[in-house]
Amino acid sequence: MRQYSIDYEIAHSVKTVECGESLVDLGMHSSEIVIEIEETSRKMQRLREGSCMMRKSIVPRLLKAEALLPAGFHLKIIDSYRPLSAQRKIWKQLFRDIRKRPGISEMEAELETDKWVANPDKIIPQHCTGGALDLTIVDRHLEELDMGSPVNTAGRKSVTNAKLTQKERANRNLLIKVMSRAGFANYKREWWHWSYGEWGWAYANRKNAIYGPI
C-alpha cells in the first residue's frame, strides 16, 4: 500500500506537470458504484443526485477496484472533486467545531484542523485537483461495512493502520487491497481517502504530479 502524509513541506516539494485532463461524471460510466456525495460538496457544485466529478483517468481505475470486490459488494463514493469554495467552507466548519473544545487555542485549533482537512490558504487541496476520493464499501443491502470508524470522522481509528477488531480490520483490508491494486495511494490518517495523479499520490510513488488545481 502506497501512503503519504498531508505535510506542507511534502506538498510544496512535489513538481506538478499538469496534463490538462478533463473532469468527467462517474455516474455516466458506472451503474454499480454507489454515489452519495457529501451534502456540502454536492450543493456547492450543484450536482444532481448520482453525479460525481473526477479526472477522466480515475474512472477506469475505480472500475477496476469495483471489479476486484467479492460478488455483492460495491464501492460507495462519498466525495471526489470539490471546488476551492467548498473546500474552504469545509475547513472553516471543522475549525469552528475544534475551536469549541475546552482549553484549545486558536493556533492549536488551526493546526488540528489542518490534520484532517487541507487548508486551501496553505496547500493545494487534493480534492480540488479532481484526483482524490473519499470512499468506502457497501454490501448487497447498500449498508456500509464496519471499518472501525465512519467516513469523515476525526479520531484514532480513522488512521488507516489503527488497531481494530478482527472484523473491522478484514473490512478495511478489503478496501486497501482493491484500491492499491487499482493504483491509488492512501492518506495514512484517513482510511477512506485515496488519490491518483495529484501531489500525495506523486510523493508516495516518487513521481511528478499530473493533476493540479482546477
Secondary structure in CASP SS format (residue, H / E / C, confidence):
PFRMAT SS
TARGET T0000
AUTHOR 0000-0000-0000
METHOD secondary structure of the structure
MODEL  1
M C 1.00
R C 1.00
Q E 1.00
Y E 1.00
S C 1.00
I C 1.00
D C 1.00
Y H 1.00
E H 1.00
I H 1.00
A H 1.00
H H 1.00
S H 1.00
V C 1.00
K C 1.00
T E 1.00
V C 1.00
E C 1.00
C C 1.00
G C 1.00
E C 1.00
S C 1.00
L E 1.00
V E 1.00
D E 1.00
L H 1.00
G H 1.00
M H 1.00
H C 1.00
S C 1.00
S C 1.00
E C 1.00
I C 1.00
V E 1.00
I E 1.00
E C 1.00
I C 1.00
E C 1.00
E H 1.00
T H 1.00
S H 1.00
R H 1.00
K H 1.00
M H 1.00
Q H 1.00
R C 1.00
L C 1.00
R C 1.00
E C 1.00
G C 1.00
S C 1.00
C C 1.00
M E 1.00
M E 1.00
R E 1.00
K C 1.00
S C 1.00
I H 1.00
V H 1.00
P H 1.00
R H 1.00
L H 1.00
L H 1.00
K H 1.00
A H 1.00
E H 1.00
A H 1.00
L H 1.00
L C 1.00
P C 1.00
A C 1.00
G C 1.00
F C 1.00
H E 1.00
L E 1.00
K E 1.00
I E 1.00
I E 1.00
D E 1.00
S C 1.00
Y C 1.00
R C 1.00
P C 1.00
L H 1.00
S H 1.00
A H 1.00
Q H 1.00
R H 1.00
K H 1.00
I H 1.00
W H 1.00
K H 1.00
Q H 1.00
L H 1.00
F H 1.00
R H 1.00
D H 1.00
I H 1.00
R H 1.00
K C 1.00
R C 1.00
P C 1.00
G C 1.00
I C 1.00
S C 1.00
E H 1.00
M H 1.00
E H 1.00
A H 1.00
E H 1.00
L H 1.00
E H 1.00
T H 1.00
D H 1.00
K H 1.00
W H 1.00
V C 1.00
A C 1.00
N C 1.00
P C 1.00
D C 1.00
K C 1.00
I C 1.00
I C 1.00
P C 1.00
Q H 1.00
H H 1.00
C H 1.00
T H 1.00
G C 1.00
G C 1.00
A E 1.00
L E 1.00
D E 1.00
L E 1.00
T E 1.00
I E 1.00
V E 1.00
D C 1.00
R C 1.00
H C 1.00
L C 1.00
E C 1.00
E E 1.00
L C 1.00
D C 1.00
M C 1.00
G C 1.00
S C 1.00
P C 1.00
V C 1.00
N C 1.00
T C 1.00
A C 1.00
G C 1.00
R H 1.00
K H 1.00
S H 1.00
V C 1.00
T C 1.00
N C 1.00
A C 1.00
K C 1.00
L C 1.00
T C 1.00
Q H 1.00
K H 1.00
E H 1.00
R H 1.00
A H 1.00
N H 1.00
R H 1.00
N H 1.00
L H 1.00
L H 1.00
I H 1.00
K H 1.00
V H 1.00
M H 1.00
S H 1.00
R H 1.00
A C 1.00
G C 1.00
F C 1.00
A E 1.00
N E 1.00
Y E 1.00
K C 1.00
R C 1.00
E C 1.00
W C 1.00
W C 1.00
H E 1.00
W E 1.00
S E 1.00
Y C 1.00
G C 1.00
E C 1.00
W H 1.00
G H 1.00
W H 1.00
A H 1.00
Y H 1.00
A H 1.00
N H 1.00
R C 1.00
K C 1.00
N C 1.00
A E 1.00
I C 1.00
Y C 1.00
G C 1.00
P C 1.00
I C 1.00
END
